[in-house]
Amino acid sequence: MNRRYRKKNAGLYLKQGLLALLLLGLTIYLGASSSLVRNLFPPTVTSLSELESASFTKKHTVIKLHSDQIFYTGYDNQTDGKITGHYYYTIQDNQCLFLLLDPQDGTPRQTLTNHKGTFHISENPELYHQLTLSLSKDLDWSSESMRRFSLPMIASQPDYHLLPALLLTIALILCTFIFTLSIVSNFLGYYRCRQRTVHRSQTDTP
């Protein structure tokens, strides 16, 4: 193998190694900046008062919630004529939170006790307005009182997608392994080519 060919190979190894290093950096950035950790390990909310903090709900869009009792509103969520969830509400610490639960077989139960679930927190002013207006009529309250009493958000079980988060996590782990292996392999190849070039140069020196 002549010197020029070794230099060409060394340059190729270096470029591939730097590219793999860049891709590894992008993979790490994607994993750090995404909400994977928050989706896989959501915090447990022990009091609805925690959701009053805008900084908390902005940082934690997925939560675990335990409610002693939740009550069926009588309203369902429908998509293309198919029921995709049931609206409930829970009352804690003199605050009300609307919950969208996964569809159930048969008629939804009016009251669920000791309910635990993982929810995606979202702000939907139009839906929130409809729920507060309808529920206030059913409870014979004023809509203004209902809005003051309830948190302006929806906690949705159907919108919590764990499978995509798991698949993306696995993909990021595989990419990290592949890019790390590529970095080591290419920089090792670059080092060997450089060493051979130096050794060959010293051998050719009279």
C-alpha positions in Angstrom: 0.0 0.0 0.0 1.6 3.3 -1.1 1.8 6.4 1.0 -0.7 8.3 -1.0 -3.3 5.5 -0.7 -2.7 5.3 3.1 -3.2 9.1 3.4 -6.4 8.8 1.4 -7.7 6.0 3.7 -6.7 8.0 6.8 -8.7 11.0 5.5 -11.7 8.9 4.8 -11.6 7.3 8.3 -11.3 10.8 9.8 -14.3 12.2 7.9 -16.4 9.2 8.8 -15.4 9.4 12.4 -16.2 13.1 12.6 -19.6 12.5 10.9 -20.4 9.8 13.4 -19.4 12.1 16.2 -21.7 14.8 14.9 -24.6 12.3 14.6 -23.9 11.1 18.1 -24.1 14.6 19.4 -27.4 15.2 17.6 -28.8 11.9 19.0 -27.8 12.9 22.6 -29.3 16.4 22.0 -32.6 14.9 20.7 -32.8 12.6 23.7 -32.0 15.4 26.2 -34.3 18.0 24.6 -37.3 15.7 24.1 -39.9 14.7 26.7 -38.9 11.1 26.7 -37.9 11.0 30.3 -41.0 12.9 31.4 -43.2 10.5 29.4 -41.5 7.4 30.7 -41.2 8.6 34.3 -43.9 11.1 35.0 -44.2 12.8 38.4 -47.0 11.8 40.8 -49.3 14.7 41.6 -50.5 14.4 45.2 -52.5 17.6 45.2 -54.4 19.4 42.5 -52.9 22.6 43.8 -49.7 21.6 42.1 -51.3 22.0 38.8 -52.0 25.7 39.5 -48.4 26.4 38.8 -47.8 27.3 35.2 -44.2 26.4 35.4 -45.1 22.9 36.7 -47.6 22.1 34.0 -45.3 23.5 31.3 -42.5 21.3 32.5 -44.6 18.2 33.3 -47.2 17.6 30.5 -47.6 14.0 31.7 -48.5 13.2 35.3 -49.6 10.3 37.5 -52.7 11.1 39.4 -54.4 9.2 42.3 -58.0 10.2 43.1 -60.1 8.9 45.9 -63.2 9.4 43.8 -64.0 10.6 40.3 -67.5 11.2 39.0 -68.9 10.7 35.5 -70.1 13.9 33.9 -72.5 12.1 31.5 -70.5 13.3 28.5 -68.4 11.3 26.1 -65.7 12.2 23.6 -66.5 11.1 20.1 -64.3 10.8 17.0 -66.0 9.9 13.7 -69.1 8.8 15.6 -67.1 6.4 17.8 -66.8 7.0 21.5 -63.1 7.5 22.3 -63.3 8.4 26.0 -65.6 9.4 28.9 -65.4 12.7 30.7 -65.1 12.5 34.5 -64.2 15.1 37.1 -62.5 14.9 40.5 -62.6 17.3 43.4 -59.6 17.7 45.7 -58.6 20.6 48.0 -61.7 22.6 46.8 -60.6 22.3 43.2 -62.1 20.4 40.3 -60.2 18.8 37.5 -61.7 17.3 34.3 -60.5 13.9 33.3 -60.9 12.1 30.0 -60.7 8.4 30.6 -60.2 5.6 28.1 -63.5 4.2 26.7 -65.1 1.4 28.8 -67.0 -1.6 27.8 -70.7 -1.0 28.4 -72.2 1.9 30.3 -69.6 4.0 32.2 -69.8 3.8 35.9 -71.1 6.9 37.6 -68.4 6.9 40.3 -64.9 5.3 40.4 -63.1 5.0 43.7 -59.4 4.9 44.3 -58.6 5.6 40.7 -55.0 5.8 39.5 -53.9 6.7 36.1 -51.4 8.4 33.9 -52.6 11.5 32.0 -51.5 14.0 29.5 -52.2 17.6 30.6 -53.5 19.9 27.9 -55.2 23.3 27.7 -58.2 23.4 25.4 -60.2 26.5 26.1 -63.1 25.6 23.9 -63.5 22.1 25.3 -63.0 23.5 28.9 -65.7 26.1 28.3 -68.1 23.5 27.0 -67.5 21.2 30.0 -67.8 23.9 32.6 -71.0 25.3 31.0 -72.7 21.9 30.7 -71.6 20.7 34.1 -72.7 23.9 35.8 -76.2 23.5 34.4 -76.4 19.9 35.6 -75.2 20.9 39.1 -77.4 24.0 39.1 -74.4 26.2 39.5 -73.4 29.4 37.7 -70.8 28.9 34.9 -68.7 31.6 36.5 -68.6 29.8 39.8 -67.7 26.6 38.0 -64.8 28.2 36.2 -63.5 29.6 39.4 -63.8 26.2 41.0 -62.2 24.2 38.3 -58.7 24.1 36.8 -58.5 25.4 33.2 -57.1 22.2 31.7 -58.0 18.6 30.7 -56.2 15.6 32.0 -56.5 13.0 29.2 -55.8 9.3 29.4 -56.2 8.5 25.7 -53.7 11.2 24.7 -51.0 9.6 26.8 -49.0 7.6 24.2 -46.4 5.4 25.9 -45.6 3.1 22.9 -44.2 5.9 20.6 -42.0 7.1 23.5 -40.7 3.5 24.1 -40.0 3.0 20.4 -38.2 6.3 20.1 -36.1 5.5 23.2 -35.1 2.2 21.8 -34.2 3.9 18.5 -32.1 6.5 20.3 -30.3 3.8 22.2 -29.5 1.8 19.0 -28.3 5.0 17.3 -26.1 5.9 20.2 -24.5 2.4 20.2 -24.0 2.4 16.4 -22.5 5.9 16.2 -20.2 5.2 19.2 -19.0 2.0 17.5 -18.5 3.9 14.3 -16.5 6.6 16.1 -14.2 4.1 17.7 -13.8 2.1 14.6 -13.0 5.1 12.3 -10.7 6.9 14.6 -8.9 3.6 15.3 -8.6 3.1 11.5 -7.3 6.7 11.1 -4.7 6.2 13.8 -3.4 3.0 12.3 -3.1 4.6 8.8 -1.2 7.5 10.3 1.1 5.2 12.2 1.8 3.2 9.1 2.5 6.3 7.1 4.9 7.6 9.7 6.6 4.2 10.0 6.9 4.0 6.2 8.3 7.5 6.0 11.0 6.7 8.6 11.8 3.4 6.7 12.3 5.3 3.4 14.6 7.9 5.0 18.2 7.2 3.9 
